[in-house]
């Protein structure tokens, strides 16, 4: 019988205990989430704008 229901709920950025010496891999670049309210019909354009911004600064948005 699994005990997944016993696992504590973790929020974004909260430390996770992997137990038994298992270490999570460190990301190549420290990242953060940006949240901003915009009109719904502009969502695609906002994502495209951020992707362009990241590419201009040398990052591949699909790898972050």
PDBQT receptor file of N, H, CA, C and O in Angstrom, charges set to zero:
ATOM      1  N   UNK A   1       0.849  -1.180   0.000  1.00  0.00    +0.000 N 
ATOM      2  CA  UNK A   1       0.000   0.000   0.000  1.00  0.00    +0.000 C 
ATOM      3  C   UNK A   1       0.898   1.249   0.000  1.00  0.00    +0.000 C 
ATOM      4  O   UNK A   1       1.837   1.347   0.791  1.00  0.00    +0.000 OA
ATOM      5  N   UNK A   2       0.595   2.207  -0.903  1.00  0.00    +0.000 N 
ATOM      6  H   UNK A   2      -0.167   2.128  -1.545  1.00  0.00    +0.000 HD
ATOM      7  CA  UNK A   2       1.425   3.416  -0.946  1.00  0.00    +0.000 C 
ATOM      8  C   UNK A   2       0.999   4.399   0.125  1.00  0.00    +0.000 C 
ATOM      9  O   UNK A   2      -0.114   4.331   0.647  1.00  0.00    +0.000 OA
ATOM     10  N   UNK A   3       1.892   5.304   0.440  1.00  0.00    +0.000 N 
ATOM     11  H   UNK A   3       2.796   5.360   0.016  1.00  0.00    +0.000 HD
ATOM     12  CA  UNK A   3       1.615   6.306   1.472  1.00  0.00    +0.000 C 
ATOM     13  C   UNK A   3       1.744   7.704   0.896  1.00  0.00    +0.000 C 
ATOM     14  O   UNK A   3       2.189   8.627   1.579  1.00  0.00    +0.000 OA
ATOM     15  N   UNK A   4       1.346   7.860  -0.386  1.00  0.00    +0.000 N 
ATOM     16  H   UNK A   4       0.984   7.111  -0.941  1.00  0.00    +0.000 HD
ATOM     17  CA  UNK A   4       1.454   9.172  -1.012  1.00  0.00    +0.000 C 
ATOM     18  C   UNK A   4       0.634  10.219  -0.271  1.00  0.00    +0.000 C 
ATOM     19  O   UNK A   4       1.008  11.392  -0.251  1.00  0.00    +0.000 OA
ATOM     20  N   UNK A   5      -0.462   9.821   0.332  1.00  0.00    +0.000 N 
ATOM     21  H   UNK A   5      -0.765   8.868   0.316  1.00  0.00    +0.000 HD
ATOM     22  CA  UNK A   5      -1.299  10.753   1.077  1.00  0.00    +0.000 C 
ATOM     23  C   UNK A   5      -0.606  11.320   2.299  1.00  0.00    +0.000 C 
ATOM     24  O   UNK A   5      -1.013  12.361   2.815  1.00  0.00    +0.000 OA
ATOM     25  N   UNK A   6       0.445  10.643   2.772  1.00  0.00    +0.000 N 
ATOM     26  H   UNK A   6       0.775   9.797   2.353  1.00  0.00    +0.000 HD
ATOM     27  CA  UNK A   6       1.185  11.107   3.945  1.00  0.00    +0.000 C 
ATOM     28  C   UNK A   6       2.235  12.159   3.603  1.00  0.00    +0.000 C 
ATOM     29  O   UNK A   6       2.798  12.791   4.497  1.00  0.00    +0.000 OA
ATOM     30  N   UNK A   7       2.499  12.347   2.315  1.00  0.00    +0.000 N 
ATOM     31  H   UNK A   7       2.042  11.834   1.589  1.00  0.00    +0.000 HD
ATOM     32  CA  UNK A   7       3.530  13.299   1.905  1.00  0.00    +0.000 C 
ATOM     33  C   UNK A   7       3.089  14.726   2.210  1.00  0.00    +0.000 C 
ATOM     34  O   UNK A   7       1.939  15.089   1.963  1.00  0.00    +0.000 OA
ATOM     35  N   UNK A   8       4.005  15.540   2.749  1.00  0.00    +0.000 N 
ATOM     36  H   UNK A   8       4.939  15.246   2.950  1.00  0.00    +0.000 HD
ATOM     37  CA  UNK A   8       3.639  16.938   3.012  1.00  0.00    +0.000 C 
ATOM     38  C   UNK A   8       3.495  17.706   1.699  1.00  0.00    +0.000 C 
ATOM     39  O   UNK A   8       4.194  17.429   0.724  1.00  0.00    +0.000 OA
ATOM     40  N   UNK A   9       2.604  18.650   1.689  1.00  0.00    +0.000 N 
ATOM     41  H   UNK A   9       2.036  18.876   2.481  1.00  0.00    +0.000 HD
ATOM     42  CA  UNK A   9       2.406  19.484   0.509  1.00  0.00    +0.000 C 
ATOM     43  C   UNK A   9       3.489  20.555   0.509  1.00  0.00    +0.000 C 
ATOM     44  O   UNK A   9       3.707  21.227   1.517  1.00  0.00    +0.000 OA
ATOM     45  N   UNK A  10       4.163  20.709  -0.619  1.00  0.00    +0.000 N 
ATOM     46  H   UNK A  10       3.986  20.163  -1.437  1.00  0.00    +0.000 HD
ATOM     47  CA  UNK A  10       5.237  21.689  -0.734  1.00  0.00    +0.000 C 
ATOM     48  C   UNK A  10       4.834  22.752  -1.744  1.00  0.00    +0.000 C 
ATOM     49  O   UNK A  10       4.277  22.434  -2.795  1.00  0.00    +0.000 OA
ATOM     50  N   UNK A  11       5.108  23.991  -1.437  1.00  0.00    +0.000 N 
ATOM     51  H   UNK A  11       5.561  24.249  -0.584  1.00  0.00    +0.000 HD
ATOM     52  CA  UNK A  11       4.850  25.097  -2.345  1.00  0.00    +0.000 C 
ATOM     53  C   UNK A  11       6.061  25.364  -3.220  1.00  0.00    +0.000 C 
ATOM     54  O   UNK A  11       7.143  24.834  -2.969  1.00  0.00    +0.000 OA
ATOM     55  N   UNK A  12       5.882  26.174  -4.232  1.00  0.00    +0.000 N 
ATOM     56  H   UNK A  12       5.003  26.604  -4.435  1.00  0.00    +0.000 HD
ATOM     57  CA  UNK A  12       6.963  26.538  -5.142  1.00  0.00    +0.000 C 
ATOM     58  C   UNK A  12       8.134  27.120  -4.367  1.00  0.00    +0.000 C 
ATOM     59  O   UNK A  12       7.968  28.039  -3.565  1.00  0.00    +0.000 OA
ATOM     60  N   UNK A  13       9.311  26.580  -4.611  1.00  0.00    +0.000 N 
ATOM     61  H   UNK A  13       9.446  25.834  -5.263  1.00  0.00    +0.000 HD
ATOM     62  CA  UNK A  13      10.518  27.094  -3.982  1.00  0.00    +0.000 C 
ATOM     63  C   UNK A  13      10.796  26.552  -2.592  1.00  0.00    +0.000 C 
ATOM     64  O   UNK A  13      11.837  26.861  -2.013  1.00  0.00    +0.000 OA
ATOM     65  N   UNK A  14       9.887  25.745  -2.037  1.00  0.00    +0.000 N 
ATOM     66  H   UNK A  14       9.041  25.494  -2.507  1.00  0.00    +0.000 HD
ATOM     67  CA  UNK A  14      10.115  25.191  -0.708  1.00  0.00    +0.000 C 
ATOM     68  C   UNK A  14      11.075  24.004  -0.798  1.00  0.00    +0.000 C 
ATOM     69  O   UNK A  14      11.049  23.244  -1.765  1.00  0.00    +0.000 OA
ATOM     70  N   UNK A  15      11.910  23.858   0.212  1.00  0.00    +0.000 N 
ATOM     71  H   UNK A  15      11.932  24.476   0.998  1.00  0.00    +0.000 HD
ATOM     72  CA  UNK A  15      12.881  22.776   0.244  1.00  0.00    +0.000 C 
ATOM     73  C   UNK A  15      12.175  21.429   0.335  1.00  0.00    +0.000 C 
ATOM     74  O   UNK A  15      11.176  21.286   1.040  1.00  0.00    +0.000 OA
ATOM     75  N   UNK A  16      12.702  20.447  -0.382  1.00  0.00    +0.000 N 
ATOM     76  H   UNK A  16      13.513  20.563  -0.955  1.00  0.00    +0.000 HD
ATOM     77  CA  UNK A  16      12.138  19.100  -0.392  1.00  0.00    +0.000 C 
ATOM     78  C   UNK A  16      13.159  18.145   0.194  1.00  0.00    +0.000 C 
ATOM     79  O   UNK A  16      14.331  18.184  -0.178  1.00  0.00    +0.000 OA
ATOM     80  N   UNK A  17      12.721  17.276   1.119  1.00  0.00    +0.000 N 
ATOM     81  H   UNK A  17      11.769  17.244   1.421  1.00  0.00    +0.000 HD
ATOM     82  CA  UNK A  17      13.591  16.255   1.686  1.00  0.00    +0.000 C 
ATOM     83  C   UNK A  17      13.467  15.006   0.820  1.00  0.00    +0.000 C 
ATOM     84  O   UNK A  17      12.440  14.328   0.854  1.00  0.00    +0.000 OA
ATOM     85  N   UNK A  18      14.511  14.696   0.039  1.00  0.00    +0.000 N 
ATOM     86  H   UNK A  18      15.345  15.246   0.011  1.00  0.00    +0.000 HD
ATOM     87  CA  UNK A  18      14.479  13.542  -0.851  1.00  0.00    +0.000 C 
ATOM     88  C   UNK A  18      14.854  12.256  -0.124  1.00  0.00    +0.000 C 
ATOM     89  O   UNK A  18      14.661  11.168  -0.666  1.00  0.00    +0.000 OA
ATOM     90  N   UNK A  19      15.381  12.359   1.083  1.00  0.00    +0.000 N 
ATOM     91  H   UNK A  19      15.538  13.242   1.524  1.00  0.00    +0.000 HD
ATOM     92  CA  UNK A  19      15.717  11.193   1.890  1.00  0.00    +0.000 C 
ATOM     93  C   UNK A  19      16.807  10.321   1.293  1.00  0.00    +0.000 C 
ATOM     94  O   UNK A  19      17.157  10.467   0.122  1.00  0.00    +0.000 OA
ATOM     95  N   UNK A  20      17.331   9.433   2.082  1.00  0.00    +0.000 N 
ATOM     96  H   UNK A  20      17.047   9.315   3.033  1.00  0.00    +0.000 HD
ATOM     97  CA  UNK A  20      18.310   8.421   1.672  1.00  0.00    +0.000 C 
ATOM     98  C   UNK A  20      19.457   8.964   0.822  1.00  0.00    +0.000 C 
ATOM     99  O   UNK A  20      19.941   8.264  -0.067  1.00  0.00    +0.000 OA
ATOM    100  N   UNK A  21      19.892  10.169   1.069  1.00  0.00    +0.000 N 
ATOM    101  H   UNK A  21      19.498  10.738   1.791  1.00  0.00    +0.000 HD
ATOM    102  CA  UNK A  21      21.047  10.708   0.379  1.00  0.00    +0.000 C 
ATOM    103  C   UNK A  21      20.815  11.110  -1.067  1.00  0.00    +0.000 C 
ATOM    104  O   UNK A  21      21.771  11.437  -1.770  1.00  0.00    +0.000 OA
ATOM    105  N   UNK A  22      19.581  11.096  -1.527  1.00  0.00    +0.000 N 
ATOM    106  H   UNK A  22      18.804  10.831  -0.956  1.00  0.00    +0.000 HD
ATOM    107  CA  UNK A  22      19.285  11.504  -2.904  1.00  0.00    +0.000 C 
ATOM    108  C   UNK A  22      19.338  13.013  -2.974  1.00  0.00    +0.000 C 
ATOM    109  O   UNK A  22      18.655  13.702  -2.217  1.00  0.00    +0.000 OA
ATOM    110  N   UNK A  23      20.145  13.525  -3.877  1.00  0.00    +0.000 N 
ATOM    111  H   UNK A  23      20.701  12.966  -4.492  1.00  0.00    +0.000 HD
ATOM    112  CA  UNK A  23      20.308  14.972  -4.016  1.00  0.00    +0.000 C 
ATOM    113  C   UNK A  23      19.655  15.443  -5.317  1.00  0.00    +0.000 C 
ATOM    114  O   UNK A  23      19.878  14.843  -6.368  1.00  0.00    +0.000 OA
ATOM    115  N   UNK A  24      18.859  16.498  -5.260  1.00  0.00    +0.000 N 
ATOM    116  H   UNK A  24      18.677  16.986  -4.406  1.00  0.00    +0.000 HD
ATOM    117  CA  UNK A  24      18.283  17.031  -6.502  1.00  0.00    +0.000 C 
ATOM    118  C   UNK A  24      19.380  17.680  -7.347  1.00  0.00    +0.000 C 
ATOM    119  O   UNK A  24      20.371  18.177  -6.811  1.00  0.00    +0.000 OA
ATOM    120  N   UNK A  25      19.202  17.674  -8.644  1.00  0.00    +0.000 N 
ATOM    121  H   UNK A  25      18.397  17.271  -9.080  1.00  0.00    +0.000 HD
ATOM    122  CA  UNK A  25      20.191  18.314  -9.511  1.00  0.00    +0.000 C 
ATOM    123  C   UNK A  25      20.000  19.822  -9.460  1.00  0.00    +0.000 C 
ATOM    124  O   UNK A  25      18.873  20.314  -9.405  1.00  0.00    +0.000 OA
ATOM    125  N   UNK A  26      21.089  20.536  -9.479  1.00  0.00    +0.000 N 
ATOM    126  H   UNK A  26      22.004  20.137  -9.524  1.00  0.00    +0.000 HD
ATOM    127  CA  UNK A  26      21.038  21.999  -9.441  1.00  0.00    +0.000 C 
ATOM    128  C   UNK A  26      20.737  22.508 -10.845  1.00  0.00    +0.000 C 
ATOM    129  O   UNK A  26      21.337  22.034 -11.810  1.00  0.00    +0.000 OA
ATOM    130  N   UNK A  27      19.825  23.458 -10.979  1.00  0.00    +0.000 N 
ATOM    131  H   UNK A  27      19.337  23.844 -10.196  1.00  0.00    +0.000 HD
ATOM    132  CA  UNK A  27      19.530  24.001 -12.304  1.00  0.00    +0.000 C 
ATOM    133  C   UNK A  27      20.740  24.737 -12.870  1.00  0.00    +0.000 C 
ATOM    134  O   UNK A  27      21.575  25.238 -12.117  1.00  0.00    +0.000 OA
ATOM    135  N   UNK A  28      20.833  24.800 -14.201  1.00  0.00    +0.000 N 
ATOM    136  H   UNK A  28      20.155  24.393 -14.812  1.00  0.00    +0.000 HD
ATOM    137  CA  UNK A  28      21.944  25.489 -14.853  1.00  0.00    +0.000 C 
ATOM    138  C   UNK A  28      21.938  26.976 -14.524  1.00  0.00    +0.000 C 
ATOM    139  O   UNK A  28      22.996  27.594 -14.408  1.00  0.00    +0.000 OA
ATOM    140  N   UNK A  29      20.755  27.546 -14.374  1.00  0.00    +0.000 N 
ATOM    141  H   UNK A  29      19.896  27.044 -14.468  1.00  0.00    +0.000 HD
ATOM    142  CA  UNK A  29      20.595  28.969 -14.104  1.00  0.00    +0.000 C 
ATOM    143  C   UNK A  29      19.548  29.117 -13.008  1.00  0.00    +0.000 C 
ATOM    144  O   UNK A  29      18.504  28.466 -13.054  1.00  0.00    +0.000 OA
ATOM    145  N   UNK A  30      19.818  29.959 -12.035  1.00  0.00    +0.000 N 
ATOM    146  H   UNK A  30      20.666  30.488 -11.997  1.00  0.00    +0.000 HD
ATOM    147  CA  UNK A  30      18.800  30.238 -11.023  1.00  0.00    +0.000 C 
ATOM    148  C   UNK A  30      17.629  30.956 -11.701  1.00  0.00    +0.000 C 
ATOM    149  O   UNK A  30      17.840  31.914 -12.445  1.00  0.00    +0.000 OA
ATOM    150  N   UNK A  31      16.423  30.510 -11.455  1.00  0.00    +0.000 N 
ATOM    151  H   UNK A  31      16.252  29.732 -10.851  1.00  0.00    +0.000 HD
ATOM    152  CA  UNK A  31      15.256  31.098 -12.096  1.00  0.00    +0.000 C 
ATOM    153  C   UNK A  31      14.244  31.548 -11.051  1.00  0.00    +0.000 C 
ATOM    154  O   UNK A  31      14.319  31.171  -9.881  1.00  0.00    +0.000 OA
ATOM    155  N   UNK A  32      13.320  32.345 -11.493  1.00  0.00    +0.000 N 
ATOM    156  H   UNK A  32      13.259  32.652 -12.443  1.00  0.00    +0.000 HD
ATOM    157  CA  UNK A  32      12.222  32.789 -10.658  1.00  0.00    +0.000 C 
ATOM    158  C   UNK A  32      10.972  32.869 -11.527  1.00  0.00    +0.000 C 
ATOM    159  O   UNK A  32      11.063  32.854 -12.755  1.00  0.00    +0.000 OA
ATOM    160  N   UNK A  33       9.838  32.950 -10.907  1.00  0.00    +0.000 N 
ATOM    161  H   UNK A  33       9.764  32.961  -9.910  1.00  0.00    +0.000 HD
ATOM    162  CA  UNK A  33       8.592  33.089 -11.647  1.00  0.00    +0.000 C 
ATOM    163  C   UNK A  33       8.175  34.557 -11.648  1.00  0.00    +0.000 C 
ATOM    164  O   UNK A  33       8.291  35.246 -10.635  1.00  0.00    +0.000 OA
ATOM    165  N   UNK A  34       7.694  35.021 -12.788  1.00  0.00    +0.000 N 
ATOM    166  H   UNK A  34       7.600  34.460 -13.611  1.00  0.00    +0.000 HD
ATOM    167  CA  UNK A  34       7.184  36.379 -12.918  1.00  0.00    +0.000 C 
ATOM    168  C   UNK A  34       5.688  36.266 -13.148  1.00  0.00    +0.000 C 
ATOM    169  O   UNK A  34       5.239  35.580 -14.066  1.00  0.00    +0.000 OA
ATOM    170  N   UNK A  35       4.934  36.936 -12.318  1.00  0.00    +0.000 N 
ATOM    171  H   UNK A  35       5.299  37.493 -11.573  1.00  0.00    +0.000 HD
ATOM    172  CA  UNK A  35       3.483  36.889 -12.467  1.00  0.00    +0.000 C 
ATOM    173  C   UNK A  35       2.976  38.304 -12.699  1.00  0.00    +0.000 C 
ATOM    174  O   UNK A  35       3.360  39.238 -11.994  1.00  0.00    +0.000 OA
ATOM    175  N   UNK A  36       2.123  38.449 -13.677  1.00  0.00    +0.000 N 
ATOM    176  H   UNK A  36       1.811  37.690 -14.249  1.00  0.00    +0.000 HD
ATOM    177  CA  UNK A  36       1.599  39.766 -14.014  1.00  0.00    +0.000 C 
ATOM    178  C   UNK A  36       0.213  39.587 -14.602  1.00  0.00    +0.000 C 
ATOM    179  O   UNK A  36       0.000  38.693 -15.421  1.00  0.00    +0.000 OA
ATOM    180  N   UNK A  37      -0.713  40.405 -14.208  1.00  0.00    +0.000 N 
ATOM    181  H   UNK A  37      -0.540  41.132 -13.543  1.00  0.00    +0.000 HD
ATOM    182  CA  UNK A  37      -2.061  40.346 -14.774  1.00  0.00    +0.000 C 
ATOM    183  C   UNK A  37      -2.094  41.158 -16.052  1.00  0.00    +0.000 C 
ATOM    184  O   UNK A  37      -1.679  42.317 -16.080  1.00  0.00    +0.000 OA
ATOM    185  N   UNK A  38      -2.594  40.534 -17.116  1.00  0.00    +0.000 N 
ATOM    186  H   UNK A  38      -2.931  39.593 -17.094  1.00  0.00    +0.000 HD
ATOM    187  CA  UNK A  38      -2.746  41.206 -18.402  1.00  0.00    +0.000 C 
ATOM    188  C   UNK A  38      -4.081  40.792 -18.995  1.00  0.00    +0.000 C 
ATOM    189  O   UNK A  38      -4.646  39.776 -18.589  1.00  0.00    +0.000 OA
ATOM    190  N   UNK A  39      -4.595  41.559 -19.947  1.00  0.00    +0.000 N 
ATOM    191  H   UNK A  39      -4.135  42.384 -20.277  1.00  0.00    +0.000 HD
ATOM    192  CA  UNK A  39      -5.829  41.136 -20.608  1.00  0.00    +0.000 C 
ATOM    193  C   UNK A  39      -5.632  39.761 -21.250  1.00  0.00    +0.000 C 
ATOM    194  O   UNK A  39      -4.602  39.499 -21.871  1.00  0.00    +0.000 OA
ATOM    195  N   UNK A  40      -6.611  38.906 -21.097  1.00  0.00    +0.000 N 
ATOM    196  H   UNK A  40      -7.448  39.119 -20.593  1.00  0.00    +0.000 HD
ATOM    197  CA  UNK A  40      -6.529  37.525 -21.558  1.00  0.00    +0.000 C 
ATOM    198  C   UNK A  40      -6.151  37.413 -23.030  1.00  0.00    +0.000 C 
ATOM    199  O   UNK A  40      -5.378  36.531 -23.405  1.00  0.00    +0.000 OA
ATOM    200  N   UNK A  41      -6.682  38.286 -23.854  1.00  0.00    +0.000 N 
ATOM    201  H   UNK A  41      -7.310  39.002 -23.549  1.00  0.00    +0.000 HD
ATOM    202  CA  UNK A  41      -6.422  38.183 -25.292  1.00  0.00    +0.000 C 
ATOM    203  C   UNK A  41      -4.970  38.527 -25.659  1.00  0.00    +0.000 C 
ATOM    204  O   UNK A  41      -4.566  38.323 -26.803  1.00  0.00    +0.000 OA
ATOM    205  N   UNK A  42      -4.180  39.048 -24.702  1.00  0.00    +0.000 N 
ATOM    206  H   UNK A  42      -4.509  39.213 -23.772  1.00  0.00    +0.000 HD
ATOM    207  CA  UNK A  42      -2.775  39.384 -24.961  1.00  0.00    +0.000 C 
ATOM    208  C   UNK A  42      -1.797  38.338 -24.420  1.00  0.00    +0.000 C 
ATOM    209  O   UNK A  42      -0.583  38.521 -24.517  1.00  0.00    +0.000 OA
ATOM    210  N   UNK A  43      -2.311  37.255 -23.857  1.00  0.00    +0.000 N 
ATOM    211  H   UNK A  43      -3.297  37.107 -23.778  1.00  0.00    +0.000 HD
ATOM    212  CA  UNK A  43      -1.448  36.257 -23.225  1.00  0.00    +0.000 C 
ATOM    213  C   UNK A  43      -0.400  35.701 -24.198  1.00  0.00    +0.000 C 
ATOM    214  O   UNK A  43       0.781  35.639 -23.853  1.00  0.00    +0.000 OA
ATOM    215  N   UNK A  44      -0.808  35.298 -25.401  1.00  0.00    +0.000 N 
ATOM    216  H   UNK A  44      -1.767  35.349 -25.681  1.00  0.00    +0.000 HD
ATOM    217  CA  UNK A  44       0.130  34.727 -26.366  1.00  0.00    +0.000 C 
ATOM    218  C   UNK A  44       1.235  35.733 -26.700  1.00  0.00    +0.000 C 
ATOM    219  O   UNK A  44       2.412  35.376 -26.755  1.00  0.00    +0.000 OA
ATOM    220  N   UNK A  45       0.847  36.989 -26.921  1.00  0.00    +0.000 N 
ATOM    221  H   UNK A  45      -0.109  37.278 -26.876  1.00  0.00    +0.000 HD
ATOM    222  CA  UNK A  45       1.830  38.012 -27.255  1.00  0.00    +0.000 C 
ATOM    223  C   UNK A  45       2.793  38.262 -26.096  1.00  0.00    +0.000 C 
ATOM    224  O   UNK A  45       3.976  38.516 -26.322  1.00  0.00    +0.000 OA
ATOM    225  N   UNK A  46       2.306  38.193 -24.868  1.00  0.00    +0.000 N 
ATOM    226  H   UNK A  46       1.345  37.987 -24.684  1.00  0.00    +0.000 HD
ATOM    227  CA  UNK A  46       3.167  38.392 -23.702  1.00  0.00    +0.000 C 
ATOM    228  C   UNK A  46       4.199  37.272 -23.598  1.00  0.00    +0.000 C 
ATOM    229  O   UNK A  46       5.366  37.525 -23.300  1.00  0.00    +0.000 OA
ATOM    230  N   UNK A  47       3.768  36.032 -23.845  1.00  0.00    +0.000 N 
ATOM    231  H   UNK A  47       2.820  35.827 -24.087  1.00  0.00    +0.000 HD
ATOM    232  CA  UNK A  47       4.714  34.913 -23.822  1.00  0.00    +0.000 C 
ATOM    233  C   UNK A  47       5.758  35.069 -24.928  1.00  0.00    +0.000 C 
ATOM    234  O   UNK A  47       6.944  34.816 -24.716  1.00  0.00    +0.000 OA
ATOM    235  N   UNK A  48       5.308  35.482 -26.091  1.00  0.00    +0.000 N 
ATOM    236  H   UNK A  48       4.345  35.688 -26.263  1.00  0.00    +0.000 HD
ATOM    237  CA  UNK A  48       6.230  35.682 -27.218  1.00  0.00    +0.000 C 
ATOM    238  C   UNK A  48       7.235  36.793 -26.886  1.00  0.00    +0.000 C 
ATOM    239  O   UNK A  48       8.419  36.676 -27.200  1.00  0.00    +0.000 OA
ATOM    240  N   UNK A  49       6.764  37.856 -26.259  1.00  0.00    +0.000 N 
ATOM    241  H   UNK A  49       5.802  37.951 -26.004  1.00  0.00    +0.000 HD
ATOM    242  CA  UNK A  49       7.642  38.960 -25.857  1.00  0.00    +0.000 C 
ATOM    243  C   UNK A  49       8.707  38.482 -24.867  1.00  0.00    +0.000 C 
ATOM    244  O   UNK A  49       9.882  38.822 -25.011  1.00  0.00    +0.000 OA
ATOM    245  N   UNK A  50       8.304  37.699 -23.868  1.00  0.00    +0.000 N 
ATOM    246  H   UNK A  50       7.350  37.423 -23.752  1.00  0.00    +0.000 HD
ATOM    247  CA  UNK A  50       9.267  37.183 -22.893  1.00  0.00    +0.000 C 
ATOM    248  C   UNK A  50      10.260  36.220 -23.545  1.00  0.00    +0.000 C 
ATOM    249  O   UNK A  50      11.448  36.250 -23.224  1.00  0.00    +0.000 OA
ATOM    250  N   UNK A  51       9.787  35.366 -24.456  1.00  0.00    +0.000 N 
ATOM    251  H   UNK A  51       8.822  35.341 -24.716  1.00  0.00    +0.000 HD
ATOM    252  CA  UNK A  51      10.695  34.465 -25.165  1.00  0.00    +0.000 C 
ATOM    253  C   UNK A  51      11.741  35.258 -25.951  1.00  0.00    +0.000 C 
ATOM    254  O   UNK A  51      12.926  34.926 -25.929  1.00  0.00    +0.000 OA
ATOM    255  N   UNK A  52      11.296  36.301 -26.639  1.00  0.00    +0.000 N 
ATOM    256  H   UNK A  52      10.333  36.571 -26.657  1.00  0.00    +0.000 HD
ATOM    257  CA  UNK A  52      12.214  37.142 -27.409  1.00  0.00    +0.000 C 
ATOM    258  C   UNK A  52      13.230  37.808 -26.489  1.00  0.00    +0.000 C 
ATOM    259  O   UNK A  52      14.418  37.857 -26.810  1.00  0.00    +0.000 OA
ATOM    260  N   UNK A  53      12.785  38.311 -25.372  1.00  0.00    +0.000 N 
ATOM    261  H   UNK A  53      11.820  38.272 -25.111  1.00  0.00    +0.000 HD
ATOM    262  CA  UNK A  53      13.651  38.944 -24.378  1.00  0.00    +0.000 C 
ATOM    263  C   UNK A  53      14.736  37.971 -23.903  1.00  0.00    +0.000 C 
ATOM    264  O   UNK A  53      15.910  38.333 -23.829  1.00  0.00    +0.000 OA
ATOM    265  N   UNK A  54      14.335  36.731 -23.581  1.00  0.00    +0.000 N 
ATOM    266  H   UNK A  54      13.381  36.437 -23.641  1.00  0.00    +0.000 HD
ATOM    267  CA  UNK A  54      15.294  35.742 -23.104  1.00  0.00    +0.000 C 
ATOM    268  C   UNK A  54      16.317  35.389 -24.180  1.00  0.00    +0.000 C 
ATOM    269  O   UNK A  54      17.508  35.277 -23.892  1.00  0.00    +0.000 OA
ATOM    270  N   UNK A  55      15.857  35.214 -25.415  1.00  0.00    +0.000 N 
ATOM    271  H   UNK A  55      14.889  35.304 -25.649  1.00  0.00    +0.000 HD
ATOM    272  CA  UNK A  55      16.764  34.894 -26.522  1.00  0.00    +0.000 C 
ATOM    273  C   UNK A  55      17.772  36.025 -26.723  1.00  0.00    +0.000 C 
ATOM    274  O   UNK A  55      18.957  35.772 -26.944  1.00  0.00    +0.000 OA
ATOM    275  N   UNK A  56      17.305  37.267 -26.647  1.00  0.00    +0.000 N 
ATOM    276  H   UNK A  56      16.343  37.473 -26.468  1.00  0.00    +0.000 HD
ATOM    277  CA  UNK A  56      18.199  38.422 -26.810  1.00  0.00    +0.000 C 
ATOM    278  C   UNK A  56      19.287  38.457 -25.740  1.00  0.00    +0.000 C 
ATOM    279  O   UNK A  56      20.349  39.044 -25.947  1.00  0.00    +0.000 OA
ATOM    280  N   UNK A  57      19.020  37.829 -24.598  1.00  0.00    +0.000 N 
ATOM    281  H   UNK A  57      18.158  37.352 -24.430  1.00  0.00    +0.000 HD
ATOM    282  CA  UNK A  57      19.996  37.808 -23.508  1.00  0.00    +0.000 C 
ATOM    283  C   UNK A  57      20.732  36.477 -23.421  1.00  0.00    +0.000 C 
ATOM    284  O   UNK A  57      21.383  36.182 -22.418  1.00  0.00    +0.000 OA
ATOM    285  N   UNK A  58      20.621  35.668 -24.488  1.00  0.00    +0.000 N 
ATOM    286  H   UNK A  58      20.092  35.908 -25.302  1.00  0.00    +0.000 HD
ATOM    287  CA  UNK A  58      21.423  34.446 -24.570  1.00  0.00    +0.000 C 
ATOM    288  C   UNK A  58      20.829  33.201 -23.948  1.00  0.00    +0.000 C 
ATOM    289  O   UNK A  58      21.551  32.227 -23.732  1.00  0.00    +0.000 OA
ATOM    290  N   UNK A  59      19.547  33.198 -23.654  1.00  0.00    +0.000 N 
ATOM    291  H   UNK A  59      18.961  33.989 -23.829  1.00  0.00    +0.000 HD
ATOM    292  CA  UNK A  59      18.914  32.024 -23.026  1.00  0.00    +0.000 C 
ATOM    293  C   UNK A  59      17.930  31.371 -23.994  1.00  0.00    +0.000 C 
ATOM    294  O   UNK A  59      17.297  32.046 -24.804  1.00  0.00    +0.000 OA
ATOM    295  N   UNK A  60      17.815  30.067 -23.898  1.00  0.00    +0.000 N 
ATOM    296  H   UNK A  60      18.330  29.518 -23.239  1.00  0.00    +0.000 HD
ATOM    297  CA  UNK A  60      16.801  29.337 -24.645  1.00  0.00    +0.000 C 
ATOM    298  C   UNK A  60      15.597  29.174 -23.723  1.00  0.00    +0.000 C 
ATOM    299  O   UNK A  60      15.689  28.452 -22.731  1.00  0.00    +0.000 OA
ATOM    300  N   UNK A  61      14.469  29.824 -24.020  1.00  0.00    +0.000 N 
ATOM    301  H   UNK A  61      14.394  30.411 -24.826  1.00  0.00    +0.000 HD
ATOM    302  CA  UNK A  61      13.317  29.771 -23.127  1.00  0.00    +0.000 C 
ATOM    303  C   UNK A  61      12.791  28.350 -22.906  1.00  0.00    +0.000 C 
ATOM    304  O   UNK A  61      12.185  28.078 -21.869  1.00  0.00    +0.000 OA
ATOM    305  N   UNK A  62      13.007  27.452 -23.846  1.00  0.00    +0.000 N 
ATOM    306  H   UNK A  62      13.499  27.672 -24.689  1.00  0.00    +0.000 HD
ATOM    307  CA  UNK A  62      12.503  26.074 -23.703  1.00  0.00    +0.000 C 
ATOM    308  C   UNK A  62      13.361  25.248 -22.750  1.00  0.00    +0.000 C 
ATOM    309  O   UNK A  62      12.937  24.184 -22.299  1.00  0.00    +0.000 OA
ATOM    310  N   UNK A  63      14.564  25.730 -22.442  1.00  0.00    +0.000 N 
ATOM    311  H   UNK A  63      14.909  26.594 -22.808  1.00  0.00    +0.000 HD
ATOM    312  CA  UNK A  63      15.445  24.996 -21.543  1.00  0.00    +0.000 C 
ATOM    313  C   UNK A  63      15.373  25.487 -20.100  1.00  0.00    +0.000 C 
ATOM    314  O   UNK A  63      15.932  24.850 -19.207  1.00  0.00    +0.000 OA
ATOM    315  N   UNK A  64      14.705  26.592 -19.860  1.00  0.00    +0.000 N 
ATOM    316  H   UNK A  64      14.251  27.109 -20.586  1.00  0.00    +0.000 HD
ATOM    317  CA  UNK A  64      14.643  27.122 -18.490  1.00  0.00    +0.000 C 
ATOM    318  C   UNK A  64      13.566  26.446 -17.685  1.00  0.00    +0.000 C 
ATOM    319  O   UNK A  64      13.377  26.770 -16.512  1.00  0.00    +0.000 OA
TER     320      UNK A  64
